[in-house]
Amino acid sequence: MTSFADITTIGVGGRIARFIEPTSRVGVIETVEDADERGLPLYVIGGGSNTLASDDDFMGFVVRDARRLITVPDEAAPVEGADRTVHVNAEAGANWDDLVEFCVRIGLEGVEGLSGIPGTVGASVVQNIGAYGQEVGDVVESVEVWDRAEKKTRDLAHDELGFGYRTSALKASMYAAPAVPADRFFPTPRYVVLSVTFALRHSATGTVGYGQLAKALGVEVGDRLETRAIRDAVLRVRASKGMLEDPNRYLAADMAGTKREANVAADLAALREANGNDEKDFDRHSCGSFFMNPVLPADSPALATLPADAPRFAATLPDGTPGIKTSAAWLIDHAGFPKGFAADGRTAADAPASLSTRHTLALTNRGRATAADVAALARTIRDGVQERFGIRLVPEPVVIGMDLA
């Protein structure tokens, strides 16, 4: 029986009563409808990189879309004139980094900064993934969804998707408040993604849009370089921080075929080059960034007492008003939780779960953790940051069967 531990990047979680991988659009819809009509718990999972499920058995359906086709509808009409837009359509089950590699390889600009983010195309728009100066919402033209409430397919245009910092209208349908599940649609949104159409730019070069990336490339923010060079630099930077998934997971039976073989082979080779071997890298056994960067109202008392050297960035609150974003990683580190921190005085070398030894924002499974171990570590860090700074961190992953609000 498949478990969440088998299909998530952090490698924890209980057994799944019914794990289903539809191979057609109709199959996805019918499976979702079957679960809904029976009143059973439903979780549509992508690559399992943004999921923390409890150790209890999940007595419902977990659906993983097995459709992974990526196409370029504009191929019949070559790019001409000043408009360099090229549309790419990807089915929801396509591996996200497969899509990025494909776009870079055929000379398209717009997603190269999002290289190495684990997960699927469908999950990318729910979360509005972002990194190194880019967000997926910047290049999404439309999303085809199954509306579980209206029981029909819909094409949601960009303006209907409500993209914001690590959120979207799809994700918002799951929550009554930050990290508080909604009564009806959780842990799967009202809108189940079927496919995504991206509007990219035909260009072999892209803009370096982030300081850390510019430093790695030896250029200035705003400079233009080949998208391949930008992608390679992003992958190197992410690897140095342990913020890539462990490609060894694709060698397991439950993950076989979910990412293109050539890309898995390239990832394994890169792991060998970075670490000197291709053994499991437990710093990569995580949900990625576990806590979201807090966005606070400009008049928040917490901002007034935040140390002067704490990062501050202009941001927009969910209601559209101006706010200030600070760094969750900085807060964690300065609240007394350094890289490698583990509970009970342990270290990453002897604890079941710890902060990554390379990045304070990743909570990792050191090879024998349970979901309860990871949740206990998350609560310790969340409570410590709140006590020190008066800011309550909100988890980024979908948390199933546990309360980390």
N, C-alpha and C positions, 0 to 999 in steps of 0.2 A: 504493500500500500504506500503510495506516494505521501510524503510529508512536506510541510513547509520548509523543513531543514534541507530537503533535497532540491528545492527550486528557488531558494532565496540566496542572495549574495552573503548574508550574515550567517546563514547555515543553522538557524534555530527554528523551532516551531513544531507543533503537533501534526498528527496524521490527518489526512483529508479523506472524508467519506467518499466523495466523487470528484475525481480529477479528470477533466474533459478537455480535449484539444480539437475543436472543430476545424475542419479543413476547407470550409466554404462560408461565404457570407451568410447564406441561409442557415447554415449550421450554427453559426454564432448566435444569430437572432433566436432560433428555435431553442437553443440550450438556455439562453438567458430567460426566455419566456417560460420554459419548463420550470426553472427554479422559482420564478416569481409566482407562477400559478399555484405551485405547491406551498408557497409561503416559506421556502427554505432559505437559509443564509446563502448569499451569493458573493463571490469575490472574483472579479475579472482581473487576473494578474498579468503583468507584462514580463519583464526580465527578472522580477523578484528583488530588485535593488532598492526599492523604497517601501519595503514591507517588514514589519516586526509582528509576528503572530505568536500567540501564547503557546505554551507546551500542551495545552488541552487539545483533544481531537476536535476538528472542525466538522460539524455535522451538517454539511451543506455541499454546495457546488463550488469548486474552484475551476474557472475557465481560463485556459490559455490559448489565445488565437494562434492557430498554426499557419495562417496565411501571411506570406512574407514577400509578396511581389512588389517590386519597385519599378515604375515606368516613367517615361518622359512623354507626355501626350503631345508636346510641341515638336516632336521629332519630324513630323511630316511638314512642318512649316519652319524652316530655318530662321534663326534670328537675323533680322535685317534692320538697318537704320539705327536711330538713336535709342530705341527701346530694346534693352538687352535682357528683358525678363524671360526666364525659362521656367515652366511649371514642371514640378515633379510630384507624382502621386505615389503614395506608399500605403500598403495595407497595414492595419493596426499591429499585426504581429511581427512586422519587420524589425529586426534588431536596429536600435538607433545608430550605433557606430557603423554598422553596415551601410546605412543610408549616408552618413557623413563621408565615409570612404568612397562610396560610389559618386557622390556629388563632386568631391575634390578631383577624383580621377577623370571625370568627363568635363572638367573645367567650369564648375559652377561655384559662385561665391555666396556666402550667407550663413553657413553652418560650421565652417572650419573651426571656429573657436569653441564649439560644443563637442569636439572630438573626445572620445574616451569616456563619455558619460554612459554608464550602463543602463540598460532598460530597452524599451520598445518604442516605436513611433507612437502607438496609441497612448502610452503612459506619458510621453513627452509633453503632449498638449494639455493633459489633465493637470500636471504639475507646473507647466510653463518652465521647463528646465532652462538654466542659464549658467554661463561661465565666461570669463575672460572677455567681457564686453558685449556678449551676444545673448539673446534669449530666443527660444523657439517661437514665441509669439510675434517676434519681429518679421518672420518670414512665412507665417501660416496665412494662406488665403482663405481656406475653408476646411471644415471638418464634417465628414459624413458620420452620423450617429444613429443609434437606435434609441428612441425616446421611450423609456420604460413606463412613464406615466401615460403618455398618449398612445403608446403601442403602435408606433409608426417610425419610419426612417425620416430623418431630416438632414438638410445641408445647412450647417451653421456657418455664416459668414464671419470674417474676422471681427467685425464690430459687435457681433453677438456673443463672442467667446469670453469677454470680460477678463482679459489677461492682466495680471498684476504680478508683483513679486511672489514667485513660487505659488501662484494660484491662477484659477480660471473659473468661469461660470460652471464648468463641469465639476471641478473640485469643490466649489462652494455648495453644490447641491448635496454634498456628503456631510456637512458640518452645520450644527446649530450655533457654534461659536468656535474659536480656534481650538483645535484638538478635541472638541466635544462632538461626538457623533450625532447626526440627525436621526430622528426617529424612523424615517422611512428608507432613505437611500444611504445605507452604509453597510459594508465597506466598499460598495461599488456605486459610482455616481448614477444619477438619474439618466444621464446620457452616456451610453456605451459607444466608444469610438470604433468605427468600422474602417475608415480610411482617412488620410489627411492629404490635402493638396497644398504644396509649398510654392511660393513665388520667389525664385532665386534669380541671380544675375549671372549672365554668361561672361565670366572673367576668370582668367588664370591667376589673378592677384586679388588679395583681400586687404582690409584695413586692420592694422594692429591696434586693438581698442582697449588695452588694459596694461597698466604699468608693469606688473610682474612679468607679463608676457613680453613686453617691449625690452625689458632688462635681459631676459633670457635670450632674446634674438639680437641684442646689441643695437637696437634702433630706438626711435622715439615713438611715443603714442601718436597715432594718426598716420604713420608711415604705411606705405603699401608694399607688400611682399607677395611672393607666390603662395597660393593657398596651401600647397603641399608643405612648404617650409613652416607656415603657421601651424598646420595640423601636427607636424612632427614635434614642434616646440611645445605645443600644448600637451601632447602625450608624454614628453620628457618631464615637464613640470609636474604634471599629475602623478607620474610614477615616483618622482622624488618625494612626494608627500603621501604616498600610499593611497592616492585617491583614484585608482583604477580598480576594476574588478580583477579577481584572480582567474586567468584564462583556463586554469586547470579544471574549473567547474564544468566546462564544456566537454570534458572527457567522460563525465558521468552519464549514465544511461538516461536519466530524467532531463538532461539538458542537451543531449546530442541532437544536432540538426537545427538548433535554435539560432545559431550564428553561422555565417558562411565559413566553410572549412579553411579557406585561404586566409581569412582574417584571424581565425583562431590560431593557425600556425604562425602567422606574423606576430600575434600577441605573445605566444609562448617563446618565440625567439627573442622578443624584446624583454621579456621577463628574465630570460637567461643572461642577456647582456647587462641588465640593470642589477641583478642580484648575484650573478655568478653561478646560478643553477636555476632549474625550473621547478623546484619544490614549492609547496604551498607557501604563500606569503600571507601570514595572518593579519598583517596590517591592512590587507585588502579585503578581509572577511568582515565587511561592515555594511551599513546602509548608506554609505557616503556621508554627507553632512547630516548629522543626526538632529541638530537644532537649527531652526531658521534664525537668520539675523533679525534681532528685534527692530521694529519700526515704531517709534514712539511719537506721541503728540508733542508739538514744539513746546507746550507748557507743562510737560510731564515733570513731576517732582524728581523722578529718577534721573532725568537729564541734568537737573540743577546740581545734583550731588555726584554725578559721574566724573571721575578724574579727568583732568585737562588733556592727558595724553591718550584718552580713549578715542578710538576712531569715530568720526561723525560724518555722515553723508546725507545730502538732501534726498528726500524720498517722499512718496505719496501714500497716505493711509488708505485703507479699503473704502472709506467714504469719499475719497477724492481730495481731502484736505491735505495741506503740506505737513510733513513730518520729518523726523530725523532717524536715520538708520545707523545702528552701531554694529559692532562685530561680535557675534556669539563666541567665536574662537578666542578673541581677546578677553571677553568676560570670563570664560571658563578658565583660561590660564591665570588671570589675575585674581580669581576667586580661590586659588590654591590647588588647581587641578592641572598639573603639567602633563606633557606627553608621557604616555606609558602609565598614567595613574590607574590604580586598581583599589578596590575597597579592602578594608581590614589590614592595611599596611602591606599588602602584597605588591608585586610588580607584574608587568606584562609577561615576565618569564614564568611565573608560577600561579597566575590567576586564571580562572576560566574566561573572564571578560575584563577588558581594560580599555582605556583610551589608546588610540594608535600611538606607536612610538615615534611617528612622524608628523602627526596632526592632531591637535586637541579637539577637533570637531567631529572626529570619527570614533564611534564606540565599536569595539572589535570583539569578535569571538576568537579566542586564542586556541581553538581546536576542540574544546570540550565544554563550551558554555551551553546553558539552557536559555530559553527566552526569559525566564525569571532572573537569571544572573544579569542579563543585559538590562532588563527593566530596573533592577535594583541599582545598577550603576547609573542609569539615566536619572533616577529619582535623586540620588546622592548629589549629582552634578547640578540638576535643576534647582534643588533646595539650597545648595551652597551658593549658587549665583544669586538667587533671590535674597538670601540672608545678607550677602556682601553688598549687592548693588540695588536691591529693590526691584529687580527686573526678573520676570518669570519667563523662562525660555519655553518655546513651543516646539514640540517634536515635528520634524519634517516627514518622517515615514508615516504610512498608514499603519496604525497600531490596532491589532485585532485581538480581542479577548482580554485586554488589559487596559487599565486607566493610567495614562501618563499626562493628563491635562494639567 
